[in-house]
């Protein structure tokens, strides 16, 4: 039934203008806004919808977006230089990178409190 449907994912924020600035300027993503909705135009033709919920927004308790990078050390340094603070979950090092099995990964939040990550490819 849906095998030819171009499905997409989405998540909510409390403030579209703040999300547009964060995703467009801080993270450097190509973004557009239509009818009060924000679209993140990600590599691989995979747009993600960001929709406003205002005071009804509750931050996701899971990782909403993962950004694969070739060098996690460089990515973390660049994001810190852009004002990003990494989460300090159990098992992460002083830079915020989890190195105890699986891919090297570091988590951070958008202004609405949703969890994002950078993870090393390969």
N, CA, C and O atoms as a Tinker XYZ file with bonds, in Angstrom:
   488  protein
     1  N      0.807000   -1.191000    0.000000    73     2
     2  CA     0.000000    0.000000    0.000000    64     1     3
     3  C      0.861000    1.269000    0.000000    63     2     4     5
     4  O      0.554000    2.216000   -0.724000    81     3
     5  N      1.944000    1.303000    0.809000    73     3     6
     6  CA     2.771000    2.494000    0.898000    64     5     7
     7  C      4.136000    2.331000    0.245000    63     6     8     9
     8  O      4.995000    3.196000    0.415000    81     7
     9  N      4.361000    1.256000   -0.492000    73     7    10
    10  CA     5.696000    0.983000   -1.037000    64     9    11
    11  C      6.218000    2.072000   -1.970000    63    10    12    13
    12  O      7.432000    2.182000   -2.146000    81    11
    13  N      5.360000    2.867000   -2.563000    73    11    14
    14  CA     5.806000    3.938000   -3.451000    64    13    15
    15  C      5.576000    5.341000   -2.877000    63    14    16    17
    16  O      5.757000    6.345000   -3.566000    81    15
    17  N      5.179000    5.386000   -1.624000    73    15    18
    18  CA     4.943000    6.662000   -0.965000    64    17    19
    19  C      6.260000    7.223000   -0.439000    63    18    20    21
    20  O      7.039000    6.507000    0.190000    81    19
    21  N      6.501000    8.492000   -0.695000    73    19    22
    22  CA     7.718000    9.139000   -0.189000    64    21    23
    23  C      7.453000    9.628000    1.231000    63    22    24    25
    24  O      7.147000   10.799000    1.454000    81    23
    25  N      7.575000    8.719000    2.173000    73    23    26
    26  CA     7.320000    9.035000    3.574000    64    25    27
    27  C      8.396000    9.987000    4.101000    63    26    28    29
    28  O      9.513000   10.036000    3.587000    81    27
    29  N      8.033000   10.730000    5.124000    73    27    30
    30  CA     8.985000   11.618000    5.768000    64    29    31
    31  C      8.701000   11.641000    7.254000    63    30    32    33
    32  O      7.606000   11.286000    7.693000    81    31
    33  N      9.680000   12.057000    8.021000    73    31    34
    34  CA     9.482000   12.133000    9.464000    64    33    35
    35  C      9.346000   13.588000    9.888000    63    34    36    37
    36  O      9.621000   14.508000    9.118000    81    35
    37  N      8.924000   13.770000   11.100000    73    35    38
    38  CA     8.768000   15.107000   11.628000    64    37    39
    39  C      8.797000   15.096000   13.141000    63    38    40    41
    40  O      8.681000   14.050000   13.779000    81    39
    41  N      8.953000   16.273000   13.694000    73    39    42
    42  CA     8.924000   16.425000   15.143000    64    41    43
    43  C      8.489000   17.852000   15.460000    63    42    44    45
    44  O      8.529000   18.730000   14.598000    81    43
    45  N      8.076000   18.071000   16.700000    73    43    46
    46  CA     7.548000   19.368000   17.082000    64    45    47
    47  C      8.581000   20.228000   17.797000    63    46    48    49
    48  O      9.574000   19.737000   18.335000    81    47
    49  N      8.310000   21.523000   17.782000    73    47    50
    50  CA     9.073000   22.508000   18.540000    64    49    51
    51  C      8.082000   23.496000   19.133000    63    50    52    53
    52  O      6.912000   23.526000   18.753000    81    51
    53  N      8.558000   24.291000   20.056000    73    51    54
    54  CA     7.672000   25.301000   20.643000    64    53    55
    55  C      7.724000   26.624000   19.900000    63    54    56    57
    56  O      6.826000   27.450000   20.063000    81    55
    57  N      8.769000   26.852000   19.073000    73    55    58
    58  CA     8.941000   28.133000   18.406000    64    57    59
    59  C      9.592000   27.918000   17.039000    63    58    60    61
    60  O     10.779000   27.601000   16.965000    81    59
    61  N      8.839000   28.084000   15.970000    73    59    62
    62  CA     9.338000   27.852000   14.609000    64    61    63
    63  C     10.451000   28.836000   14.245000    63    62    64    65
    64  O     11.435000   28.439000   13.622000    81    63
    65  N     10.315000   30.101000   14.618000    73    63    66
    66  CA    11.348000   31.091000   14.281000    64    65    67
    67  C     12.681000   30.726000   14.928000    63    66    68    69
    68  O     13.731000   30.822000   14.292000    81    67
    69  N     12.639000   30.311000   16.180000    73    67    70
    70  CA    13.859000   29.903000   16.880000    64    69    71
    71  C     14.437000   28.632000   16.251000    63    70    72    73
    72  O     15.653000   28.503000   16.111000    81    71
    73  N     13.566000   27.701000   15.876000    73    71    74
    74  CA    14.022000   26.468000   15.221000    64    73    75
    75  C     14.654000   26.783000   13.872000    63    74    76    77
    76  O     15.687000   26.214000   13.521000    81    75
    77  N     14.040000   27.683000   13.120000    73    75    78
    78  CA    14.598000   28.061000   11.803000    64    77    79
    79  C     16.007000   28.634000   11.971000    63    78    80    81
    80  O     16.913000   28.286000   11.214000    81    79
    81  N     16.189000   29.495000   12.946000    73    79    82
    82  CA    17.508000   30.083000   13.187000    64    81    83
    83  C     18.515000   29.007000   13.596000    63    82    84    85
    84  O     19.633000   28.986000   13.082000    81    83
    85  N     18.140000   28.127000   14.502000    73    83    86
    86  CA    19.041000   27.080000   14.981000    64    85    87
    87  C     19.430000   26.123000   13.857000    63    86    88    89
    88  O     20.616000   25.893000   13.619000    81    87
    89  N     18.438000   25.568000   13.169000    73    87    90
    90  CA    18.735000   24.578000   12.131000    64    89    91
    91  C     19.390000   25.217000   10.898000    63    90    92    93
    92  O     20.263000   24.616000   10.273000    81    91
    93  N     18.967000   26.424000   10.559000    73    91    94
    94  CA    19.512000   27.090000    9.384000    64    93    95
    95  C     20.853000   27.749000    9.622000    63    94    96    97
    96  O     21.778000   27.581000    8.827000    81    95
    97  N     20.971000   28.504000   10.719000    73    95    98
    98  CA    22.197000   29.258000   10.975000    64    97    99
    99  C     23.212000   28.483000   11.806000    63    98   100   101
   100  O     24.372000   28.367000   11.411000    81    99
   101  N     22.793000   27.951000   12.949000    73    99   102
   102  CA    23.742000   27.257000   13.823000    64   101   103
   103  C     24.230000   25.957000   13.200000    63   102   104   105
   104  O     25.432000   25.692000   13.173000    81   103
   105  N     23.292000   25.136000   12.693000    73   103   106
   106  CA    23.695000   23.857000   12.102000    64   105   107
   107  C     24.012000   23.966000   10.615000    63   106   108   109
   108  O     24.637000   23.066000   10.054000    81   107
   109  N     23.599000   25.037000    9.973000    73   107   110
   110  CA    23.918000   25.243000    8.567000    64   109   111
   111  C     23.117000   24.399000    7.592000    63   110   112   113
   112  O     23.573000   24.128000    6.481000    81   111
   113  N     21.926000   23.983000    8.001000    73   111   114
   114  CA    21.082000   23.190000    7.111000    64   113   115
   115  C     20.302000   24.097000    6.164000    63   114   116   117
   116  O     20.037000   25.259000    6.471000    81   115
   117  N     19.949000   23.552000    5.030000    73   115   118
   118  CA    19.065000   24.240000    4.104000    64   117   119
   119  C     17.650000   24.071000    4.649000    63   118   120   121
   120  O     17.173000   22.947000    4.801000    81   119
   121  N     16.977000   25.184000    4.942000    73   119   122
   122  CA    15.625000   25.139000    5.508000    64   121   123
   123  C     14.686000   26.013000    4.690000    63   122   124   125
   124  O     15.111000   26.954000    4.019000    81   123
   125  N     13.413000   25.688000    4.758000    73   123   126
   126  CA    12.391000   26.539000    4.161000    64   125   127
   127  C     11.164000   26.497000    5.059000    63   126   128   129
   128  O     10.991000   25.582000    5.864000    81   127
   129  N     10.325000   27.499000    4.904000    73   127   130
   130  CA     9.120000   27.584000    5.718000    64   129   131
   131  C      7.928000   27.790000    4.806000    63   130   132   133
   132  O      7.943000   28.647000    3.922000    81   131
   133  N      6.894000   26.992000    5.031000    73   131   134
   134  CA     5.649000   27.099000    4.268000    64   133   135
   135  C      4.469000   26.883000    5.207000    63   134   136   137
   136  O      4.421000   25.909000    5.958000    81   135
   137  N      3.533000   27.801000    5.149000    73   135   138
   138  CA     2.298000   27.682000    5.942000    64   137   139
   139  C      2.574000   27.463000    7.426000    63   138   140   141
   140  O      1.861000   26.710000    8.089000    81   139
   141  N      3.609000   28.122000    7.945000    73   139   142
   142  CA     3.935000   28.003000    9.363000    64   141   143
   143  C      4.677000   26.748000    9.738000    63   142   144   145
   144  O      4.909000   26.495000   10.920000    81   143
   145  N      5.059000   25.948000    8.743000    73   143   146
   146  CA     5.810000   24.711000    8.977000    64   145   147
   147  C      7.235000   24.890000    8.476000    63   146   148   149
   148  O      7.463000   25.559000    7.468000    81   147
   149  N      8.182000   24.300000    9.168000    73   147   150
   150  CA     9.584000   24.372000    8.786000    64   149   151
   151  C      9.989000   23.047000    8.156000    63   150   152   153
   152  O      9.643000   21.978000    8.659000    81   151
   153  N     10.717000   23.124000    7.063000    73   151   154
   154  CA    11.216000   21.924000    6.396000    64   153   155
   155  C     12.730000   21.950000    6.414000    63   154   156   157
   156  O     13.349000   22.926000    5.990000    81   155
   157  N     13.319000   20.880000    6.902000    73   155   158
   158  CA    14.768000   20.712000    6.881000    64   157   159
   159  C     15.086000   19.897000    5.642000    63   158   160   161
   160  O     14.640000   18.757000    5.516000    81   159
   161  N     15.853000   20.471000    4.725000    73   159   162
   162  CA    16.209000   19.788000    3.486000    64   161   163
   163  C     17.556000   19.105000    3.686000    63   162   164   165
   164  O     18.609000   19.728000    3.553000    81   163
   165  N     17.507000   17.834000    4.003000    73   163   166
   166  CA    18.696000   17.072000    4.346000    64   165   167
   167  C     19.282000   16.377000    3.122000    63   166   168   169
   168  O     18.578000   16.140000    2.140000    81   167
   169  N     20.553000   16.055000    3.182000    73   167   170
   170  CA    21.216000   15.351000    2.089000    64   169   171
   171  C     20.476000   14.049000    1.803000    63   170   172   173
   172  O     19.889000   13.449000    2.703000    81   171
   173  N     20.508000   13.623000    0.554000    73   171   174
   174  CA    19.822000   12.392000    0.178000    64   173   175
   175  C     18.343000   12.604000   -0.097000    63   174   176   177
   176  O     17.572000   11.645000   -0.143000    81   175
   177  N     17.940000   13.871000   -0.282000    73   175   178
   178  CA    16.546000   14.195000   -0.579000    64   177   179
   179  C     15.609000   13.668000    0.504000    63   178   180   181
   180  O     14.574000   13.071000    0.205000    81   179
   181  N     15.979000   13.891000    1.754000    73   179   182
   182  CA    15.177000   13.427000    2.887000    64   181   183
   183  C     14.745000   14.605000    3.734000    63   182   184   185
   184  O     15.357000   14.909000    4.758000    81   183
   185  N     13.690000   15.263000    3.300000    73   183   186
   186  CA    13.183000   16.390000    4.068000    64   185   187
   187  C     12.567000   15.918000    5.372000    63   186   188   189
   188  O     11.975000   14.841000    5.446000    81   187
   189  N     12.716000   16.742000    6.395000    73   187   190
   190  CA    12.116000   16.473000    7.695000    64   189   191
   191  C     11.237000   17.656000    8.053000    63   190   192   193
   192  O     11.647000   18.808000    7.911000    81   191
   193  N     10.040000   17.375000    8.512000    73   191   194
   194  CA     9.070000   18.398000    8.887000    64   193   195
   195  C      9.268000   18.777000   10.353000    63   194   196   197
   196  O      9.390000   17.910000   11.218000    81   195
   197  N      9.296000   20.071000   10.618000    73   195   198
   198  CA     9.326000   20.583000   11.983000    64   197   199
   199  C      8.069000   21.432000   12.135000    63   198   200   201
   200  O      7.885000   22.418000   11.421000    81   199
   201  N      7.215000   21.046000   13.060000    73   199   202
   202  CA     5.922000   21.712000   13.190000    64   201   203
   203  C      5.762000   22.339000   14.581000    63   202   204   205
   204  O      6.289000   21.827000   15.568000    81   203
   205  N      5.035000   23.440000   14.638000    73   203   206
   206  CA     4.879000   24.147000   15.912000    64   205   207
   207  C      3.799000   23.519000   16.789000    63   206   208   209
   208  O      2.736000   23.124000   16.312000    81   207
   209  N      4.102000   23.439000   18.087000    73   207   210
   210  CA     3.092000   23.018000   19.055000    64   209   211
   211  C      2.957000   24.023000   20.190000    63   210   212   213
   212  O      2.143000   23.844000   21.096000    81   211
   213  N      3.765000   25.086000   20.134000    73   211   214
   214  CA     3.668000   26.118000   21.162000    64   213   215
   215  C      3.816000   25.556000   22.557000    63   214   216   217
   216  O      4.715000   24.759000   22.825000    81   215
   217  N      2.923000   25.979000   23.454000    73   215   218
   218  CA     2.991000   25.529000   24.844000    64   217   219
   219  C      2.687000   24.045000   25.009000    63   218   220   221
   220  O      2.964000   23.476000   26.064000    81   219
   221  N      2.127000   23.413000   23.989000    73   219   222
   222  CA     1.807000   21.988000   24.051000    64   221   223
   223  C      3.018000   21.106000   23.711000    63   222   224   225
   224  O      2.961000   19.885000   23.858000    81   223
   225  N      4.112000   21.731000   23.258000    73   223   226
   226  CA     5.305000   20.967000   22.878000    64   225   227
   227  C      5.932000   20.293000   24.100000    63   226   228   229
   228  O      6.075000   20.898000   25.162000    81   227
   229  N      6.295000   19.038000   23.917000    73   227   230
   230  CA     7.087000   18.296000   24.904000    64   229   231
   231  C      8.304000   17.762000   24.160000    63   230   232   233
   232  O      8.148000   17.065000   23.157000    81   231
   233  N      9.514000   18.071000   24.625000    73   231   234
   234  CA    10.709000   17.600000   23.931000    64   233   235
   235  C     10.721000   16.075000   23.802000    63   234   236   237
   236  O     10.283000   15.353000   24.698000    81   235
   237  N     11.230000   15.616000   22.674000    73   235   238
   238  CA    11.353000   14.171000   22.457000    64   237   239
   239  C     12.346000   13.593000   23.464000    63   238   240   241
   240  O     13.351000   14.226000   23.788000    81   239
   241  N     12.061000   12.408000   23.949000    73   239   242
   242  CA    12.956000   11.741000   24.903000    64   241   243
   243  C     13.886000   10.771000   24.185000    63   242   244   245
   244  O     14.603000   10.005000   24.829000    81   243
   245  N     13.878000   10.802000   22.879000    73   243   246
   246  CA    14.715000    9.951000   22.040000    64   245   247
   247  C     15.428000   10.850000   21.028000    63   246   248   249
   248  O     15.098000   12.030000   20.909000    81   247
   249  N     16.381000   10.311000   20.315000    73   247   250
   250  CA    17.119000   11.092000   19.324000    64   249   251
   251  C     16.251000   11.280000   18.084000    63   250   252   253
   252  O     15.889000   10.307000   17.422000    81   251
   253  N     15.917000   12.535000   17.767000    73   251   254
   254  CA    15.046000   12.821000   16.634000    64   253   255
   255  C     15.806000   12.873000   15.319000    63   254   256   257
   256  O     15.261000   12.507000   14.278000    81   255
   257  N     17.066000   13.325000   15.351000    73   255   258
   258  CA    17.894000   13.393000   14.153000    64   257   259
   259  C     19.316000   12.961000   14.491000    63   258   260   261
   260  O     19.864000   13.338000   15.527000    81   259
   261  N     19.899000   12.170000   13.608000    73   259   262
   262  CA    21.297000   11.741000   13.730000    64   261   263
   263  C     22.054000   12.286000   12.526000    63   262   264   265
   264  O     21.614000   12.133000   11.387000    81   263
   265  N     23.177000   12.912000   12.777000    73   263   266
   266  CA    23.999000   13.455000   11.708000    64   265   267
   267  C     25.297000   12.659000   11.614000    63   266   268   269
   268  O     26.192000   12.864000   12.434000    81   267
   269  N     25.429000   11.746000   10.629000    73   267   270
   270  CA    26.673000   11.008000   10.457000    64   269   271
   271  C     27.781000   11.953000    9.979000    63   270   272   273
   272  O     27.564000   12.785000    9.097000    81   271
   273  N     28.952000   11.813000   10.566000    73   271   274
   274  CA    30.099000   12.654000   10.210000    64   273   275
   275  C     31.337000   11.768000   10.052000    63   274   276   277
   276  O     31.442000   10.729000   10.704000    81   275
   277  N     32.275000   12.173000    9.189000    73   275   278
   278  CA    33.481000   11.371000    9.014000    64   277   279
   279  C     34.441000   11.476000   10.196000    63   278   280   281
   280  O     35.229000   10.559000   10.427000    81   279
   281  N     34.390000   12.583000   10.952000    73   279   282
   282  CA    35.317000   12.814000   12.061000    64   281   283
   283  C     34.546000   13.434000   13.218000    63   282   284   285
   284  O     34.263000   14.632000   13.210000    81   283
   285  N     34.210000   12.627000   14.203000    73   283   286
   286  CA    33.393000   13.130000   15.320000    64   285   287
   287  C     34.135000   14.176000   16.134000    63   286   288   289
   288  O     33.521000   15.115000   16.640000    81   287
   289  N     35.452000   14.023000   16.266000    73   287   290
   290  CA    36.226000   15.011000   17.032000    64   289   291
   291  C     36.089000   16.392000   16.408000    63   290   292   293
   292  O     35.831000   17.371000   17.108000    81   291
   293  N     36.262000   16.472000   15.092000    73   291   294
   294  CA    36.152000   17.749000   14.384000    64   293   295
   295  C     34.731000   18.294000   14.465000    63   294   296   297
   296  O     34.539000   19.497000   14.645000    81   295
   297  N     33.734000   17.421000   14.334000    73   295   298
   298  CA    32.335000   17.858000   14.390000    64   297   299
   299  C     31.993000   18.412000   15.765000    63   298   300   301
   300  O     31.345000   19.454000   15.865000    81   299
   301  N     32.411000   17.740000   16.810000    73   299   302
   302  CA    32.139000   18.210000   18.169000    64   301   303
   303  C     32.806000   19.561000   18.397000    63   302   304   305
   304  O     32.184000   20.476000   18.937000    81   303
   305  N     34.062000   19.692000   17.992000    73   303   306
   306  CA    34.766000   20.971000   18.159000    64   305   307
   307  C     34.049000   22.095000   17.417000    63   306   308   309
   308  O     33.885000   23.188000   17.960000    81   307
   309  N     33.624000   21.837000   16.188000    73   307   310
   310  CA    32.937000   22.856000   15.390000    64   309   311
   311  C     31.606000   23.245000   16.030000    63   310   312   313
   312  O     31.264000   24.426000   16.089000    81   311
   313  N     30.861000   22.258000   16.508000    73   311   314
   314  CA    29.576000   22.555000   17.137000    64   313   315
   315  C     29.754000   23.330000   18.442000    63   314   316   317
   316  O     28.976000   24.240000   18.730000    81   315
   317  N     30.763000   22.982000   19.228000    73   315   318
   318  CA    31.048000   23.728000   20.460000    64   317   319
   319  C     31.383000   25.181000   20.111000    63   318   320   321
   320  O     30.944000   26.104000   20.797000    81   319
   321  N     32.160000   25.377000   19.043000    73   319   322
   322  CA    32.503000   26.736000   18.601000    64   321   323
   323  C     31.253000   27.507000   18.172000    63   322   324   325
   324  O     31.237000   28.737000   18.216000    81   323
   325  N     30.215000   26.793000   17.760000    73   323   326
   326  CA    28.958000   27.433000   17.345000    64   325   327
   327  C     27.980000   27.585000   18.506000    63   326   328   329
   328  O     26.835000   27.991000   18.310000    81   327
   329  N     28.433000   27.260000   19.713000    73   327   330
   330  CA    27.607000   27.460000   20.894000    64   329   331
   331  C     26.832000   26.255000   21.368000    63   330   332   333
   332  O     26.002000   26.378000   22.269000    81   331
   333  N     27.077000   25.097000   20.793000    73   331   334
   334  CA    26.365000   23.878000   21.190000    64   333   335
   335  C     26.984000   23.311000   22.470000    63   334   336   337
   336  O     28.206000   23.272000   22.618000    81   335
   337  N     26.130000   22.877000   23.383000    73   335   338
   338  CA    26.558000   22.188000   24.597000    64   337   339
   339  C     26.141000   20.729000   24.468000    63   338   340   341
   340  O     24.983000   20.436000   24.172000    81   339
   341  N     27.063000   19.834000   24.685000    73   339   342
   342  CA    26.758000   18.407000   24.567000    64   341   343
   343  C     26.237000   17.845000   25.871000    63   342   344   345
   344  O     26.632000   18.268000   26.957000    81   343
   345  N     25.338000   16.881000   25.738000    73   343   346
   346  CA    24.731000   16.229000   26.891000    64   345   347
   347  C     25.769000   15.375000   27.604000    63   346   348   349
   348  O     26.706000   14.875000   26.982000    81   347
   349  N     25.600000   15.215000   28.885000    73   347   350
   350  CA    26.543000   14.457000   29.714000    64   349   351
   351  C     25.868000   13.198000   30.256000    63   350   352   353
   352  O     25.658000   13.052000   31.460000    81   351
   353  N     25.538000   12.300000   29.339000    73   351   354
   354  CA    24.941000   11.035000   29.746000    64   353   355
   355  C     26.013000   10.133000   30.346000    63   354   356   357
   356  O     27.209000   10.362000   30.162000    81   355
   357  N     25.570000    9.109000   31.062000    73   355   358
   358  CA    26.505000    8.141000   31.647000    64   357   359
   359  C     27.336000    7.497000   30.536000    63   358   360   361
   360  O     26.801000    7.071000   29.512000    81   359
   361  N     28.635000    7.437000   30.753000    73   359   362
   362  CA    29.530000    6.777000   29.805000    64   361   363
   363  C     30.158000    7.693000   28.772000    63   362   364   365
   364  O     30.969000    7.234000   27.967000    81   363
   365  N     29.803000    8.996000   28.767000    73   363   366
   366  CA    30.435000    9.896000   27.805000    64   365   367
   367  C     31.700000   10.496000   28.417000    63   366   368   369
   368  O     31.819000   10.610000   29.637000    81   367
   369  N     32.641000   10.877000   27.555000    73   367   370
   370  CA    33.881000   11.476000   28.038000    64   369   371
   371  C     33.702000   12.974000   28.282000    63   370   372   373
   372  O     32.588000   13.492000   28.199000    81   371
   373  N     34.792000   13.660000   28.582000    73   371   374
   374  CA    34.706000   15.083000   28.912000    64   373   375
   375  C     34.287000   15.960000   27.736000    63   374   376   377
   376  O     33.894000   17.109000   27.940000    81   375
   377  N     34.362000   15.443000   26.511000    73   375   378
   378  CA    33.889000   16.183000   25.339000    64   377   379
   379  C     32.421000   15.897000   25.050000    63   378   380   381
   380  O     31.801000   16.580000   24.234000    81   379
   381  N     31.857000   14.879000   25.723000    73   379   382
   382  CA    30.475000   14.506000   25.479000    64   381   383
   383  C     30.322000   13.352000   24.505000    63   382   384   385
   384  O     29.214000   13.070000   24.048000    81   383
   385  N     31.437000   12.669000   24.179000    73   383   386
   386  CA    31.409000   11.575000   23.209000    64   385   387
   387  C     31.315000   10.233000   23.936000    63   386   388   389
   388  O     32.082000    9.962000   24.860000    81   387
   389  N     30.383000    9.412000   23.514000    73   387   390
   390  CA    30.236000    8.055000   24.042000    64   389   391
   391  C     31.173000    7.153000   23.252000    63   390   392   393
   392  O     31.085000    7.087000   22.026000    81   391
   393  N     32.071000    6.457000   23.945000    73   391   394
   394  CA    33.098000    5.637000   23.303000    64   393   395
   395  C     33.089000    4.200000   23.820000    63   394   396   397
   396  O     34.101000    3.507000   23.720000    81   395
   397  N     31.979000    3.745000   24.363000    73   395   398
   398  CA    31.954000    2.434000   25.007000    64   397   399
   399  C     31.151000    1.412000   24.212000    63   398   400   401
   400  O     30.260000    0.767000   24.765000    81   399
   401  N     31.445000    1.256000   22.953000    73   399   402
   402  CA    30.749000    0.290000   22.112000    64   401   403
   403  C     29.814000    0.977000   21.149000    63   402   404   405
   404  O     29.221000    2.010000   21.458000    81   403
   405  N     29.692000    0.386000   19.970000    73   403   406
   406  CA    28.875000    1.004000   18.938000    64   405   407
   407  C     29.627000    2.157000   18.307000    63   406   408   409
   408  O     30.819000    2.332000   18.558000    81   407
   409  N     28.943000    2.946000   17.490000    73   407   410
   410  CA    29.630000    4.078000   16.864000    64   409   411
   411  C     29.954000    5.152000   17.900000    63   410   412   413
   412  O     29.270000    5.269000   18.916000    81   411
   413  N     30.990000    5.928000   17.640000    73   411   414
   414  CA    31.269000    7.095000   18.473000    64   413   415
   415  C     30.118000    8.061000   18.239000    63   414   416   417
   416  O     29.782000    8.378000   17.098000    81   415
   417  N     29.518000    8.528000   19.332000    73   415   418
   418  CA    28.318000    9.359000   19.220000    64   417   419
   419  C     28.309000   10.407000   20.321000    63   418   420   421
   420  O     28.775000   10.159000   21.433000    81   419
   421  N     27.773000   11.581000   20.004000    73   419   422
   422  CA    27.618000   12.657000   20.977000    64   421   423
   423  C     26.243000   13.280000   20.773000    63   422   424   425
   424  O     25.815000   13.504000   19.641000    81   423
   425  N     25.561000   13.556000   21.872000    73   423   426
   426  CA    24.201000   14.069000   21.815000    64   425   427
   427  C     24.142000   15.529000   22.246000    63   426   428   429
   428  O     24.895000   15.963000   23.119000    81   427
   429  N     23.236000   16.281000   21.621000    73   427   430
   430  CA    22.988000   17.663000   21.989000    64   429   431
   431  C     21.514000   17.954000   21.746000    63   430   432   433
   432  O     20.806000   17.143000   21.149000    81   431
   433  N     21.055000   19.103000   22.205000    73   431   434
   434  CA    19.629000   19.429000   22.072000    64   433   435
   435  C     19.426000   20.677000   21.225000    63   434   436   437
   436  O     20.277000   21.565000   21.172000    81   435
   437  N     18.270000   20.716000   20.563000    73   435   438
   438  CA    17.872000   21.930000   19.855000    64   437   439
   439  C     17.238000   22.880000   20.879000    63   438   440   441
   440  O     17.050000   22.487000   22.030000    81   439
   441  N     16.905000   24.112000   20.495000    73   439   442
   442  CA    16.330000   25.056000   21.464000    64   441   443
   443  C     15.021000   24.590000   22.094000    63   442   444   445
   444  O     14.660000   25.057000   23.174000    81   443
   445  N     14.306000   23.678000   21.436000    73   443   446
   446  CA    13.051000   23.159000   21.983000    64   445   447
   447  C     13.276000   21.953000   22.897000    63   446   448   449
   448  O     12.321000   21.402000   23.445000    81   447
   449  N     14.544000   21.540000   23.064000    73   447   450
   450  CA    14.864000   20.418000   23.946000    64   449   451
   451  C     14.867000   19.066000   23.280000    63   450   452   453
   452  O     15.066000   18.056000   23.955000    81   451
   453  N     14.650000   19.007000   21.961000    73   451   454
   454  CA    14.708000   17.729000   21.245000    64   453   455
   455  C     16.160000   17.261000   21.154000    63   454   456   457
   456  O     17.074000   18.075000   21.022000    81   455
   457  N     16.364000   15.954000   21.223000    73   455   458
   458  CA    17.706000   15.387000   21.226000    64   457   459
   459  C     18.168000   15.104000   19.806000    63   458   460   461
   460  O     17.449000   14.499000   19.011000    81   459
   461  N     19.388000   15.554000   19.498000    73   459   462
   462  CA    20.039000   15.324000   18.207000    64   461   463
   463  C     21.375000   14.657000   18.488000    63   462   464   465
   464  O     21.840000   14.654000   19.628000    81   463
   465  N     21.997000   14.089000   17.457000    73   463   466
   466  CA    23.316000   13.511000   17.665000    64   465   467
   467  C     24.208000   13.699000   16.451000    63   466   468   469
   468  O     23.738000   13.894000   15.330000    81   467
   469  N     25.497000   13.635000   16.703000    73   467   470
   470  CA    26.493000   13.439000   15.648000    64   469   471
   471  C     27.104000   12.083000   15.951000    63   470   472   473
   472  O     27.400000   11.773000   17.105000    81   471
   473  N     27.292000   11.275000   14.915000    73   471   474
   474  CA    27.929000    9.988000   15.111000    64   473   475
   475  C     28.914000    9.732000   13.983000    63   474   476   477
   476  O     28.684000   10.090000   12.827000    81   475
   477  N     30.006000    9.106000   14.356000    73   475   478
   478  CA    31.054000    8.875000   13.381000    64   477   479
   479  C     30.670000    7.751000   12.435000    63   478   480   481
   480  O     30.245000    6.675000   12.855000    81   479
   481  N     30.832000    8.029000   11.141000    73   479   482
   482  CA    30.546000    7.027000   10.108000    64   481   483
   483  C     31.588000    5.921000   10.173000    63   482   484   485
   484  O     32.729000    6.126000   10.586000    81   483
   485  N     31.151000    4.741000    9.751000    73   483   486
   486  CA    32.094000    3.614000    9.612000    64   485   487
   487  C     32.421000    3.003000   10.844000    63   486   488
   488  O     33.199000    2.049000   10.873000    81   487
